[in-house]
Amino acid sequence: MGRPGERLDRAEPHALWEGIADGSRFYFVHSYYVEAGDPSLVAAFSVYGFPFTCAVAKDNIFAVQFHPEKSAQSGLALLGNFMRWQP
């Protein structure tokens, strides 16, 4: 079962967050998450019972646990930022 509208809080500034307000909602389909071995890699987190990492970034890598394509305007903004991103 999907969980539309989970809040996302940015942990670090990143070019892919441009134009996306902290606390914007994104669509999560499952309860899987990763625990970053290095906290400096965490780009964003969400809370669903407890805080969990939902985006990681390093150099030219940016990975998310949610579905941007199902996340309405916030997801479209993230995908647009990705298309323009020049790491």
C-alpha distances in whole Angstrom, upper triangle without the diagonal:
4,7,9,13,13,17,19,22,25,27,29,31,30,31,27,27,29,29,25,26,25,22,20,17,14,11,9,6,7,10,13,16,19,22,25,28,30,29,31,28,25,25,22,20,17,17,14,16,19,20,18,20,18,21,24,27,30,33,32,28,25,22,18,15,13,13,17,17,14,15,18,21,21,19,22,24,23,24,27,28,27,29,32,32,35,35
4,6,9,10,14,15,19,21,24,26,27,26,27,24,23,26,25,22,22,21,19,17,13,11,7,6,4,6,9,12,14,18,21,23,27,28,27,28,26,23,22,19,17,15,15,13,15,17,18,17,18,15,18,21,24,28,30,29,26,22,19,16,13,10,10,13,13,10,11,14,18,17,15,18,21,20,20,23,25,24,26,29,29,32,32
4,6,7,10,13,16,19,21,24,25,25,26,22,21,24,23,19,19,18,15,14,10,9,6,5,6,8,9,12,14,18,20,22,26,27,25,27,24,21,20,17,15,12,12,10,13,15,15,15,16,14,17,20,23,27,30,29,25,22,19,15,12,10,11,13,14,11,11,13,16,15,15,18,20,19,20,23,24,24,26,28,28,31,31
4,6,9,12,15,18,21,23,24,23,24,21,19,21,20,17,17,17,14,11,8,7,4,6,8,11,12,15,16,19,22,24,27,28,26,27,25,22,20,17,15,13,13,12,15,17,17,16,17,14,17,20,23,27,29,28,25,21,19,15,13,10,10,11,12,9,8,10,13,12,12,15,17,16,18,20,21,22,24,26,26,30,30
4,6,9,13,15,18,21,21,21,22,19,17,19,18,14,14,13,10,8,5,5,6,8,11,13,14,16,17,20,22,23,27,27,25,25,24,20,18,15,14,11,11,11,15,16,15,15,16,13,16,20,22,26,28,27,25,21,19,15,14,10,11,12,13,10,8,10,12,10,11,14,15,15,17,20,20,21,23,25,25,29,29
4,6,10,13,16,18,19,20,21,18,16,19,18,14,13,12,9,8,5,5,6,7,10,12,12,14,14,17,18,20,24,24,21,22,21,17,16,12,10,7,8,8,11,12,12,12,13,11,13,17,20,24,26,26,23,19,17,13,12,9,11,12,14,12,10,12,14,12,12,16,16,15,18,20,20,21,24,25,25,28,28
4,7,10,13,15,17,17,19,16,14,16,16,12,10,8,5,6,4,6,9,10,14,15,14,16,15,17,18,19,23,23,20,20,19,16,14,10,9,6,7,9,12,12,11,11,12,10,12,16,19,22,25,25,22,18,17,14,13,11,13,13,16,14,11,13,14,11,12,16,15,15,18,20,19,20,23,24,23,27,26
4,7,9,12,13,14,16,13,11,14,14,10,9,7,5,6,6,7,10,10,14,15,15,15,14,15,16,17,20,19,17,17,16,12,10,7,6,5,8,10,14,13,10,10,10,8,9,13,15,19,21,21,19,15,14,11,11,10,12,12,15,14,11,14,14,10,11,15,14,12,16,18,17,17,21,22,20,23,22
4,6,9,11,12,15,13,10,13,14,10,9,5,5,8,9,10,14,14,18,18,17,17,15,16,16,16,19,18,15,15,14,11,9,5,5,6,9,12,15,13,10,10,10,9,10,12,14,18,20,21,19,15,15,13,13,13,15,15,18,18,15,17,16,13,14,17,15,14,17,19,17,18,22,22,20,23,22
4,6,7,9,12,11,8,11,12,10,9,6,8,10,12,12,15,16,20,20,19,19,16,16,16,15,18,16,13,12,12,9,6,4,6,9,12,15,18,16,12,12,10,10,9,10,11,15,17,18,16,13,13,12,14,14,16,15,19,19,16,18,17,13,14,17,15,13,16,18,15,16,20,20,18,20,19
4,7,9,13,13,11,14,16,13,13,9,11,13,15,15,18,18,21,21,20,19,16,15,14,12,15,13,9,9,9,6,5,5,7,10,13,16,18,15,12,11,9,10,9,9,11,13,16,17,16,13,14,13,15,16,18,18,22,22,19,21,20,17,18,20,18,16,19,20,18,18,22,21,19,21,19
4,6,10,11,9,12,14,13,13,11,13,15,17,17,20,20,24,24,23,21,18,17,16,14,16,13,10,8,9,7,5,7,10,13,16,20,22,19,15,15,12,12,10,10,9,11,13,15,14,12,14,14,16,17,20,18,22,23,20,22,21,17,18,20,17,15,18,19,16,16,20,19,16,18,16
4,7,9,7,9,12,11,11,10,14,14,17,18,21,21,25,26,25,24,21,20,19,17,19,16,14,11,11,10,7,9,13,16,19,22,25,22,18,18,15,15,12,12,10,12,13,14,14,12,15,15,18,18,20,18,22,23,20,21,19,16,17,18,15,13,16,17,13,14,18,16,14,15,14
4,5,6,7,11,11,12,12,15,15,17,17,20,21,24,25,24,23,20,19,19,17,19,17,15,12,11,11,7,10,14,16,20,23,26,24,20,18,15,14,11,10,8,10,11,11,11,10,12,13,16,17,18,16,19,21,19,20,18,15,15,16,13,11,13,14,10,11,14,13,10,12,10
4,5,6,9,10,13,13,16,16,18,17,20,22,25,26,26,25,23,22,22,20,23,20,19,16,14,14,11,13,16,19,23,25,28,26,23,21,18,16,13,13,11,12,11,11,12,10,13,14,18,18,18,16,18,21,18,19,17,14,14,14,11,9,12,11,7,8,11,9,7,9,9
4,6,9,8,11,12,15,13,15,14,17,18,21,23,23,22,20,20,21,19,22,20,19,16,14,13,10,11,15,17,20,23,26,25,21,19,16,14,11,11,10,12,12,11,11,9,11,11,15,14,15,12,15,17,15,16,14,11,11,11,8,6,8,8,5,6,9,9,7,10,10
4,6,5,8,8,11,10,13,13,16,18,21,22,23,22,20,20,21,19,22,20,18,16,15,13,9,10,13,15,18,21,24,23,19,18,15,13,11,12,12,14,15,14,14,11,13,12,15,14,15,12,15,17,14,15,13,9,10,11,8,7,10,10,8,9,13,12,11,14,14
4,6,8,10,13,12,15,15,19,21,24,26,26,26,24,24,25,23,26,24,21,19,18,17,13,13,17,18,22,24,27,26,23,22,19,17,15,16,15,17,17,16,16,14,16,16,19,18,18,14,17,19,16,16,13,10,12,12,8,8,11,10,7,10,12,11,10,13,14
4,6,10,12,10,13,14,18,20,24,26,27,27,25,26,27,25,29,27,24,22,21,19,15,15,18,18,22,24,27,26,23,23,21,18,17,18,18,20,20,20,20,17,18,17,20,18,18,14,17,18,15,14,10,9,11,11,7,9,12,10,9,12,14,13,13,16,18
4,7,9,7,10,11,15,17,21,23,23,23,22,23,24,23,26,25,22,21,19,17,13,12,14,15,18,20,24,23,20,19,18,15,14,16,16,19,20,20,19,16,16,15,17,15,15,12,15,15,12,12,9,6,9,10,7,8,11,11,10,13,15,15,15,18,18
4,6,6,9,12,15,18,21,23,23,24,22,23,24,23,27,25,22,21,20,17,14,12,14,14,16,19,22,21,19,19,18,16,15,18,18,21,22,22,21,18,18,17,18,16,17,15,17,17,14,13,11,8,12,13,10,11,15,15,13,16,19,18,18,21,21
4,6,9,11,15,17,20,22,21,22,20,21,21,20,24,22,19,18,18,15,12,9,11,11,13,16,19,18,15,16,15,13,13,16,17,20,22,22,21,17,17,15,17,15,17,15,18,18,14,15,14,10,13,15,13,13,16,17,15,17,20,20,19,22,22
4,6,9,13,14,18,20,19,20,18,20,21,21,24,23,20,20,19,16,13,10,10,9,11,13,16,16,13,14,14,13,14,17,18,22,24,24,22,19,18,15,16,14,16,15,18,17,13,14,13,10,13,16,14,14,17,19,17,19,22,23,22,25,24
4,7,10,13,16,18,19,20,19,20,22,22,25,24,22,21,20,17,14,11,11,10,13,15,18,18,15,16,15,13,14,17,18,22,24,23,21,18,17,14,15,12,13,12,14,13,10,10,9,7,9,12,11,11,14,16,15,17,20,20,20,23,24
4,7,10,13,15,16,17,17,19,21,22,25,25,22,23,21,18,15,12,11,9,11,12,16,16,15,15,15,12,13,17,19,23,25,24,22,18,17,13,13,10,11,10,13,11,7,9,9,7,9,12,12,12,15,17,17,18,20,22,21,25,25
4,7,10,12,14,15,14,17,19,20,24,24,22,22,20,17,14,11,11,10,12,13,16,17,15,14,13,10,11,15,17,21,23,22,20,16,14,10,10,7,7,7,9,8,5,8,9,7,7,11,11,10,12,15,15,16,19,20,20,24,24
4,7,10,11,13,14,17,19,21,24,25,23,24,21,18,17,14,13,11,13,12,16,17,16,15,14,11,13,17,19,23,25,24,21,17,15,11,9,6,6,7,9,6,5,9,11,10,9,12,14,13,14,17,18,18,20,22,22,26,26
4,6,8,9,10,14,17,18,22,23,22,23,20,17,16,14,12,10,11,10,14,15,14,12,12,9,12,15,18,22,25,23,20,17,14,10,7,5,6,9,11,9,9,12,15,13,12,15,17,15,16,19,20,19,22,24,24,27,26
4,7,9,11,15,18,20,24,25,24,25,22,20,19,17,15,13,14,12,15,17,16,14,15,12,15,18,21,24,27,25,22,19,15,12,9,7,8,11,12,10,11,14,17,16,14,17,19,18,18,21,22,21,24,26,26,29,28
4,6,9,12,16,18,21,23,22,24,22,19,19,17,15,13,13,11,14,15,15,13,13,12,15,17,21,24,27,26,22,19,16,13,9,9,10,14,15,13,14,18,21,19,17,20,22,20,20,24,25,23,26,28,27,30,29
4,7,10,13,16,19,21,20,22,20,17,18,16,13,11,11,9,11,11,12,10,11,10,14,16,20,23,27,26,22,20,16,13,9,10,13,16,18,16,16,20,23,20,19,22,24,21,22,26,26,24,27,30,28,31,30
4,7,10,13,16,18,18,20,18,16,17,15,13,12,13,11,13,13,13,10,10,9,12,14,18,21,24,23,20,17,14,11,8,10,13,16,18,17,17,21,23,21,19,23,24,21,22,25,25,23,26,29,27,29,27
4,7,10,13,15,14,16,14,12,13,12,10,10,11,11,13,12,10,7,6,7,9,11,15,17,21,21,17,15,11,9,7,10,13,16,18,18,18,21,23,20,19,22,23,19,21,24,23,22,25,27,25,27,25
4,6,9,11,11,14,11,10,12,12,11,12,13,14,15,13,11,8,6,8,9,9,13,15,19,19,15,14,11,10,8,12,15,18,20,21,20,24,25,22,20,24,24,20,21,25,23,21,25,27,24,26,23
4,6,9,9,12,10,9,12,12,11,12,14,15,15,13,11,7,6,9,10,10,13,15,19,20,16,15,13,13,12,15,18,20,23,24,23,26,27,24,23,26,26,22,24,27,25,23,27,28,25,27,24
4,5,6,8,7,7,10,11,11,14,16,17,18,15,13,10,7,10,10,8,10,12,15,17,14,13,12,12,12,16,19,21,24,24,23,27,27,24,23,26,25,21,23,26,23,22,25,26,23,24,21
4,6,9,8,9,13,15,14,17,19,20,21,18,15,13,11,14,13,11,13,13,16,18,16,16,15,16,16,20,23,24,27,28,27,31,31,27,26,29,28,25,26,29,26,25,28,29,25,26,23
4,5,6,8,11,13,14,17,19,21,22,19,16,14,11,14,13,10,11,11,14,17,15,15,15,16,17,20,23,24,27,28,27,30,30,26,26,28,27,23,25,28,25,23,27,27,23,24,20
4,5,6,9,11,11,15,16,19,20,16,13,12,9,12,11,9,11,11,15,17,15,15,15,15,16,19,22,23,26,27,25,28,28,24,24,27,25,22,24,26,23,22,26,26,23,24,20
4,6,8,11,12,16,18,21,23,19,16,14,11,13,11,9,9,9,12,15,13,13,14,15,17,20,23,22,26,27,25,28,27,23,23,26,24,21,23,24,21,20,24,24,20,21,17
4,6,9,11,15,18,20,22,19,15,13,10,11,8,5,5,6,10,12,10,10,10,12,14,17,19,19,23,24,23,25,25,21,21,23,21,18,20,22,19,18,21,21,18,19,15
4,6,7,11,14,17,19,16,12,10,6,8,6,5,6,9,12,14,12,10,10,10,12,14,17,17,21,22,20,23,23,19,18,21,20,16,19,21,18,17,21,21,18,20,17
4,7,11,14,17,19,17,13,11,8,8,5,5,6,9,12,13,11,8,9,9,11,13,15,15,19,20,17,20,19,16,15,18,16,13,16,18,15,14,18,18,15,17,15
4,7,11,14,16,14,10,9,6,6,5,7,9,13,15,16,14,11,10,9,10,11,14,14,17,18,15,18,18,14,14,17,16,13,16,18,16,16,19,20,18,20,18
4,7,10,12,10,7,5,4,5,7,9,12,15,19,19,17,14,12,10,10,11,14,15,18,18,16,19,19,15,15,19,18,15,18,21,19,19,22,23,21,23,22
4,7,10,8,6,6,7,6,9,12,15,19,22,22,20,16,14,11,10,10,13,14,18,17,14,17,18,15,15,19,18,16,19,22,20,20,24,25,23,26,25
4,6,5,4,6,9,9,13,16,19,22,26,26,23,20,18,15,13,13,16,17,20,19,17,19,20,18,18,22,22,20,22,25,24,24,28,29,27,30,28
4,5,7,8,11,11,15,18,21,25,28,28,25,22,19,16,13,13,16,18,21,18,17,20,21,19,19,23,23,21,24,27,26,26,29,31,29,32,31
4,7,9,13,14,18,20,24,27,30,31,28,25,22,19,16,16,20,22,24,22,21,24,25,23,23,27,27,25,27,30,30,29,33,34,33,35,34
4,6,10,12,15,18,21,24,28,29,25,23,20,18,15,16,20,22,25,23,21,24,25,23,23,27,26,24,27,30,28,28,32,33,31,33,32
4,7,9,12,14,18,21,24,25,22,19,17,15,13,14,18,19,23,22,20,23,23,20,21,24,24,21,24,27,25,25,29,30,28,30,28
4,6,9,11,15,18,21,22,19,16,14,12,10,12,16,17,21,20,18,22,23,19,19,23,22,20,22,25,23,23,26,28,25,28,25
4,6,7,11,14,18,18,15,13,11,9,8,10,14,15,19,19,17,21,21,18,17,21,20,17,19,22,20,19,23,24,22,24,22
4,7,11,14,17,17,14,11,8,6,5,7,10,12,15,15,14,17,18,15,14,17,17,14,16,19,17,17,20,22,20,22,20
4,7,11,14,13,10,7,6,4,6,8,11,11,15,16,14,18,18,14,13,16,15,12,14,17,15,14,17,18,16,18,17
4,7,10,11,8,6,5,7,9,12,14,14,18,19,18,21,21,17,16,19,17,14,15,18,16,14,18,19,16,17,15
4,7,8,5,4,6,9,12,14,16,16,19,21,19,22,21,18,17,19,17,14,15,17,14,12,16,16,13,14,11
4,6,5,7,9,12,15,18,20,19,22,24,23,25,25,21,20,22,20,17,18,19,16,14,17,17,13,13,10
4,6,8,11,15,18,20,21,20,23,26,25,27,26,23,21,22,20,17,18,19,16,13,16,15,12,11,7
4,7,10,14,17,19,19,18,20,23,23,25,24,21,19,20,18,15,15,16,13,11,13,13,9,8,5
4,7,10,14,16,17,16,18,21,20,23,22,20,17,19,18,14,14,16,14,11,13,14,11,11,9
4,7,11,12,13,13,15,18,17,19,19,16,14,16,15,11,11,14,12,9,12,13,11,12,10
4,7,9,11,11,14,16,15,18,19,16,13,15,15,12,12,15,13,11,14,16,14,16,14
4,6,8,8,12,13,12,16,16,13,11,14,14,11,11,15,14,12,15,17,16,18,17
4,7,9,12,12,12,16,17,15,12,16,16,13,14,18,17,15,19,21,19,22,21
4,6,9,9,8,12,14,12,9,13,14,11,12,16,16,15,18,20,19,22,22
4,5,5,6,10,12,11,8,10,13,10,10,14,15,14,16,19,19,22,22
4,5,5,8,9,8,4,7,9,7,7,10,12,11,13,16,16,19,20
4,6,7,9,9,6,7,10,9,8,11,13,12,13,17,17,21,22
4,6,9,9,7,9,12,11,11,14,16,16,17,20,21,24,25
4,7,6,4,7,10,9,10,13,14,15,17,19,19,23,24
4,6,5,6,9,10,11,12,14,16,17,19,20,24,25
4,5,5,6,9,10,10,12,14,15,17,18,22,23
4,5,5,6,9,10,11,12,14,16,16,20,21
4,5,5,6,9,10,11,12,14,15,19,20
4,5,5,6,9,10,11,13,14,18,19
4,5,5,6,9,10,11,12,16,17
4,5,5,6,9,10,10,14,15
4,5,5,6,9,10,13,15
4,5,5,7,9,12,14
4,5,5,6,10,11
4,5,5,9,10
4,6,9,11
4,6,10
4,6
4
